[in-house]
Amino acid sequence: MVAVVTEPSQAIAADSASVDASIAAYLGAGARMQTLMDLTWKLCAILAVLVALAWALRLLPVAARLF
């Protein structure tokens, strides 16, 4: 088996701008997903606290008080 090493061609160098744009788009999507996940877990935590508070104050319907 023989490995051949070649110099980068002009086509690869010309594509570096499109590669950089693709990487930037990927990183931007990751940042947006991180923001969405952060908001989601905070909303879920607030909801859990509200449900626990309602349960402790006996404000839930009878079916939810079985436990």
N, C-alpha and C positions, 0 to 999 in steps of 0.2 A: 504494500500500500504506500502510495506516495502523496505527500502533502505539498501543495503548491501555494506559495505566499505571493500575493500580487499587491501592487500599490493601489490605494483607493482611486477609483475612477472619478471623472468629473461628474458623472450622474449621481454618485453617492454624495458628493460634496454639494451638489445643487439641491438634493433632497433634504439637506440638514435643516433648512428653514421649515419645511413641512413636518419634519420629525420634531423639531422644537415646538411647533404649534400643536402637534398632537400630544406631546408630553404636557404642555401647558393646559390643554383642554382636560386631560386626564386628572391632573392635579387640581384643577378648578372643580371638577365633578366630585373629587374626594373631599374637598373643603365644604362644598354644598351638602354632601351627605353627612359630614361631621356636624354641621350646624343643625340639620334636620334631626339627627339622632340625639343631639344635646337637648333640643326642644322637646322631643318625644319623651325622653326619660324624665325630664322635669315635670311635664304635664301628667305623666303616669304617677309620679311620686306625690304630686298635689292631690290627685284623685284618690290615691290610697289613703292619704291622711284624712281627707274629707269623709271617706267611707268609714274609716276607723272611728272618727269623731262622732259621726251619726250613729254608729253602732253603740258606742259608749254612752251616748245620751238617749238611747232607746228611741231614735227617730226613724228607724227603718221599719218597713212593713213587717207584719207578723211572720211571713214566710222567710224573711231574711234573718230573723232572730232565733232560728232553730238551733244554732250552734252556741 
